[in-house]
């Protein structure tokens, strides 16, 4: 487990009501830390709606805190979440891009607002249930991948700074998920069978299109192929993402093969959705990826350095070379192998071995 130097004993765990944060609190308690929990509410939704899980999550967090005999604090960060995460989420979709709010949530909420609040409560350290590790040295705190490759969550932590990581513990960083569930079960934690949450937290189980239409007006347009031939209509570019198959309504077009259609481009200026046929169509693959909004956890990589990258969560590491513009404000990744469905608005995460260096937002690809 990632342990902190002796003196810092009081730890506040972000207790979400899930099995990962539950086991994190348990392990820290076993290590002799003075453990308390903090339940964060980041979204203002009626708890009685069929989509919102906050009420059940709080009940589960309370059950875990009672089981461990630790205090549980509550905090509402919904205003900060709206200003620092959700407004960016909406503006990106309005611009025809596909954002990842979880990365901003970690940077702006879990490792900023939450940390500040925990310090006000007297915490020496904070802890979360992320599958990641830290490494401390005289140069600062580095972020490393979790040892369980199938659960490693360093991709979602790429926007967090070395200073933000300094006082953070990741008790699950060296554990496999199956071991975490076994620990929870053998210890009698009430969350040991609880399913992992999936998707974007504030959307829940509802249809994404239905949710987004509450905040952004739909702008119908035409669907075209790479030659500009009109094939159909779309209800809004925001409802589609690069590489998407299905939901296009293009089956059985006369004179066309039966191969499935895929989104390969979104032309915001003309409101056109561009599609191609076949899972391996060349239009779906790009060799060079332009990044903006660069963030580095430690030192900035050198231009020309060979690294590994992920352009989406759980993607195997992809070899690439990074180069920068004059002011190091943007970067170009040139991949050894062309990447499928590179999506503007998503984040590319850079690695040197097991060390997560940071990354940036995908602007374009060619």
C-alpha positions in Angstrom: 0.0 0.0 0.0 1.2 3.6 -0.7 2.1 4.7 2.8 2.9 8.2 4.0 5.8 9.2 6.3 5.0 8.7 10.0 3.6 11.9 11.7 0.6 12.2 9.4 -2.0 10.0 11.0 -5.5 11.4 10.4 -6.9 10.3 7.0 -10.2 11.3 5.5 -11.4 8.9 2.9 -13.7 9.9 0.1 -16.4 7.4 1.0 -18.7 7.0 -2.0 -20.8 4.1 -1.0 -18.9 1.7 -3.3 -16.8 -1.3 -2.6 -13.5 0.3 -3.6 -13.7 3.3 -1.2 -15.0 1.0 1.5 -12.0 -1.3 1.3 -9.7 1.7 1.2 -11.1 2.9 4.5 -10.8 -0.6 6.0 -7.1 -1.1 4.9 -6.1 2.3 6.3 -7.8 1.5 9.6 -5.8 -1.7 9.7 -2.6 0.2 9.1 -3.3 2.2 12.2 -4.4 5.5 10.7 -7.2 7.5 12.4 -9.8 7.2 9.6 -12.8 9.3 8.9 -15.1 9.3 5.9 -16.4 12.1 3.7 -19.4 11.6 1.4 -19.5 14.1 -1.5 -22.6 15.1 -3.3 -21.6 16.6 -6.6 -24.9 16.8 -8.5 -28.1 18.4 -7.5 -30.8 15.9 -8.5 -34.0 15.0 -6.8 -33.0 11.9 -4.8 -36.4 10.4 -5.5 -35.9 10.2 -9.2 -35.3 6.9 -10.8 -32.0 8.0 -12.2 -30.3 9.4 -9.1 -28.3 7.0 -6.9 -27.1 9.6 -4.3 -29.7 8.5 -1.7 -28.7 4.9 -1.9 -25.0 5.7 -2.1 -25.2 7.8 1.1 -27.0 5.0 2.8 -24.3 2.6 1.8 -21.6 5.0 2.9 -23.3 5.3 6.3 -23.5 1.5 6.6 -19.8 1.2 5.9 -18.9 3.9 8.4 -21.1 2.2 11.0 -19.4 -1.1 10.3 -16.0 0.4 10.7 -17.0 2.6 13.6 -15.7 5.8 11.9 -17.2 9.2 11.6 -18.8 10.1 8.3 -18.9 13.7 7.1 -21.1 15.0 4.3 -20.4 17.8 1.9 -22.3 19.2 -1.1 -20.0 20.3 -3.9 -22.7 20.6 -6.6 -22.1 24.3 -7.2 -18.4 23.8 -7.7 -19.1 20.8 -9.9 -21.4 22.8 -12.1 -19.0 25.7 -12.5 -15.8 23.7 -13.0 -16.9 20.5 -14.6 -20.4 20.5 -16.0 -20.3 23.9 -17.9 -17.2 22.7 -19.7 -19.0 19.4 -20.5 -21.9 21.3 -22.1 -19.7 23.7 -24.0 -17.7 20.9 -25.5 -20.8 19.0 -26.7 -22.1 22.3 -28.1 -18.9 22.6 -30.1 -19.4 19.1 -31.5 -16.7 17.5 -29.3 -16.9 14.6 -26.9 -15.5 15.5 -23.4 -14.5 13.3 -20.5 -15.9 15.0 -17.3 -14.3 12.4 -14.9 -10.8 13.8 -15.5 -11.9 17.4 -14.7 -13.9 16.1 -11.7 -10.7 14.6 -10.2 -8.7 17.7 -10.8 -11.3 20.3 -9.8 -13.4 18.4 -7.2 -11.8 15.3 -5.7 -8.3 16.6 -5.5 -9.0 20.3 -4.9 -12.3 21.1 -3.2 -12.5 17.8 -1.4 -8.9 18.2 -0.2 -9.5 21.7 1.0 -12.6 20.6 2.9 -10.8 17.6 4.4 -8.0 19.9 5.6 -10.6 22.1 7.3 -11.8 19.0 9.1 -8.3 18.5 10.4 -7.1 15.8 8.0 -3.4 15.2 7.6 -4.0 13.1 4.4 -6.8 12.2 2.1 -7.4 8.8 0.4 -9.6 7.6 -2.4 -10.4 4.2 -3.9 -8.6 4.8 -7.2 -6.5 2.0 -8.6 -3.3 4.0 -8.9 0.0 4.5 -7.0 2.2 7.3 -6.0 6.0 7.6 -5.6 7.5 10.3 -3.5 11.0 11.7 -3.9 12.9 15.0 -3.4 11.6 16.0 -6.8 7.9 15.7 -5.8 5.1 13.1 -6.0 4.9 11.0 -9.1 1.8 9.1 -10.3 2.2 5.5 -11.3 -0.2 3.0 -12.8 -2.1 0.6 -10.6 -0.7 -2.9 -10.7 -4.0 -4.4 -11.9 -3.8 -3.4 -15.6 -7.5 -4.1 -16.1 -8.5 -1.6 -13.4 -5.6 1.0 -13.6 -7.2 4.4 -13.3 -4.2 6.6 -13.8 -5.8 7.8 -17.1 -8.5 9.6 -15.0 -5.9 11.2 -12.7 -3.7 12.7 -15.5 -5.0 16.2 -14.8 -4.0 16.1 -11.1 -0.8 17.9 -10.1 2.1 16.6 -8.1 1.2 19.0 -5.3 -2.4 17.6 -5.2 -1.0 14.1 -5.0 1.4 14.9 -2.2 -1.0 14.3 0.7 -3.0 11.5 -1.0 -3.1 7.8 -0.4 -4.3 5.1 -2.8 -4.7 2.0 -0.7 -5.8 -0.2 -3.7 -2.9 0.7 -5.9 -1.2 -2.7 -5.6 -4.3 -4.8 -5.4 -6.4 -6.7 -8.0 -10.1 -6.0 -8.1 -11.0 -9.6 -7.2 -8.8 -9.3 -4.1 -10.6 -6.1 -3.1 -14.0 -7.8 -3.3 -12.7 -10.8 -1.3 -11.4 -8.5 1.4 -14.7 -6.7 1.5 -16.6 -10.0 1.7 -14.3 -11.6 4.4 -14.5 -8.4 6.5 -18.3 -8.3 6.3 -18.4 -4.9 4.6 -22.0 -4.2 3.5 -20.9 -3.1 0.0 -19.0 -6.3 -0.9 -21.5 -7.2 -3.6 -22.3 -3.8 -4.9 -21.9 -3.3 -8.6 -19.3 -0.9 -9.9 -20.7 2.4 -11.2 -20.4 2.9 -15.0 -20.8 5.8 -17.3 -21.0 9.4 -16.4 -22.0 9.9 -12.8 -24.7 12.6 -13.2 -26.4 10.8 -16.1 -27.0 7.5 -14.3 -28.9 4.9 -16.2 -31.0 7.2 -18.3 -30.6 7.6 -22.1 -27.7 10.0 -22.9 -29.7 11.7 -25.6 -32.6 12.4 -23.3 -30.3 13.9 -20.7 -28.3 16.1 -23.1 -31.5 17.5 -24.7 -32.5 19.0 -21.3 -29.6 21.4 -21.6 -28.7 21.9 -25.2 -31.0 22.5 -28.2 -30.9 19.8 -30.9 -29.7 20.9 -34.3 -30.8 18.4 -37.0 -28.7 18.1 -40.1 -27.7 15.7 -42.9 -25.6 12.6 -42.9 -23.2 12.3 -45.8 -20.6 9.9 -47.0 -17.0 10.8 -47.7 -18.0 11.9 -51.3 -20.6 14.2 -50.0 -23.6 12.1 -51.0 -26.6 12.6 -48.6 -27.6 9.4 -46.9 -29.9 10.5 -44.2 -30.5 12.9 -41.3 -29.2 13.3 -37.8 -30.9 15.0 -34.9 -27.7 16.7 -33.6 -24.0 16.3 -33.8 -23.8 16.2 -30.0 -25.6 12.8 -30.0 -22.8 11.1 -32.0 -19.1 10.4 -31.5 -16.2 9.3 -33.8 -16.2 5.6 -34.4 -19.8 5.2 -33.4 -21.7 2.3 -35.0 -25.5 2.1 -34.7 -28.1 4.7 -34.0 -27.6 6.2 -37.5 -30.7 4.8 -39.2 -28.7 3.9 -42.3 -29.5 0.2 -42.8 -30.4 -1.1 -46.2 -29.4 1.9 -48.5 -30.1 1.0 -52.1 -26.9 0.4 -54.1 -24.7 0.2 -51.0 -23.1 -2.9 -49.5 -24.5 -4.4 -46.3 -21.4 -3.4 -44.3 -22.2 -1.3 -41.1 -21.8 2.5 -41.1 -19.5 4.3 -38.7 -19.1 8.0 -37.8 -15.7 9.2 -39.1 -16.1 13.0 -38.9 -18.3 15.8 -37.5 -18.3 19.0 -39.6 -19.5 21.6 -37.1 -19.4 24.5 -39.6 -21.9 22.8 -41.9 -23.6 20.6 -39.3 -22.8 17.5 -41.3 -22.2 14.0 -39.9 -19.8 12.1 -42.1 -19.9 8.3 -42.2 -18.0 5.5 -43.8 -18.6 1.8 -44.3 -16.6 -1.0 -42.6 -15.0 -1.4 -39.3 -11.5 -1.0 -40.8 -12.2 1.9 -43.2 -9.1 4.0 -43.6 -11.0 7.2 -42.7 -11.4 5.8 -39.1 -7.6 5.7 -38.6 -5.2 8.6 -37.8 -1.5 8.6 -37.3 -1.0 12.1 -35.9 -2.9 13.6 -33.0 -2.8 17.3 -31.9 -3.1 18.1 -28.2 -4.0 21.3 -26.3 -4.5 22.2 -22.7 -1.4 20.3 -21.8 -0.8 19.3 -18.2 2.3 17.6 -16.7 2.4 16.0 -13.3 6.2 16.5 -13.1 8.7 17.7 -15.7 7.6 18.4 -19.3 8.7 15.6 -21.6 11.4 16.5 -24.2 10.4 17.2 -27.8 11.2 14.1 -29.8 10.9 11.8 -26.8 9.4 8.3 -27.4 6.5 7.6 -25.0 3.4 5.5 -24.7 -0.1 7.0 -24.9 -3.7 6.1 -24.3 -6.3 8.0 -26.3 -9.1 6.4 -24.2 -9.5 4.6 -20.9 -8.4 0.9 -20.9 -6.7 1.2 -24.3 -3.4 -0.7 -24.3 -0.4 1.6 -24.4 0.4 2.8 -27.9 3.9 3.8 -28.8 4.3 7.4 -30.1 6.7 10.3 -30.3 5.9 13.7 -28.9 6.9 17.1 -30.3 5.9 20.6 -29.1 5.3 23.9 -30.6 7.6 26.8 -29.8 5.9 27.8 -26.6 5.1 24.2 -25.5 1.4 25.1 -25.5 0.4 22.3 -27.8 1.9 19.0 -28.7 1.8 16.6 -31.7 1.7 12.8 -31.0 3.0 10.7 -33.9 2.0 7.1 -33.4 3.8 4.0 -34.7 0.5 2.5 -35.6 -2.5 4.6 -36.8 -5.1 4.9 -34.1 -8.8 4.1 -34.6 -11.6 6.6 -33.8 -9.5 9.4 -32.4 -12.0 11.7 -30.8 -11.6 15.5 -30.3 -12.5 16.5 -26.8 -11.2 13.3 -25.2 -7.9 13.3 -23.3 -4.7 11.6 -24.4 -2.7 10.3 -21.5 1.1 9.9 -21.8 3.3 7.4 -20.0 7.0 6.6 -19.6 6.8 3.0 -18.5 4.5 2.8 -15.5 4.8 6.5 -14.7 1.9 8.7 -15.8 3.3 12.0 -17.1 0.1 13.8 -17.8 -1.5 14.6 -21.1 -3.8 16.9 -22.9 -7.1 17.3 -24.8 -7.3 16.0 -28.3 -7.9 18.9 -30.7 -7.6 17.2 -34.1 -6.1 14.2 -35.9 -4.7 13.4 -39.3 
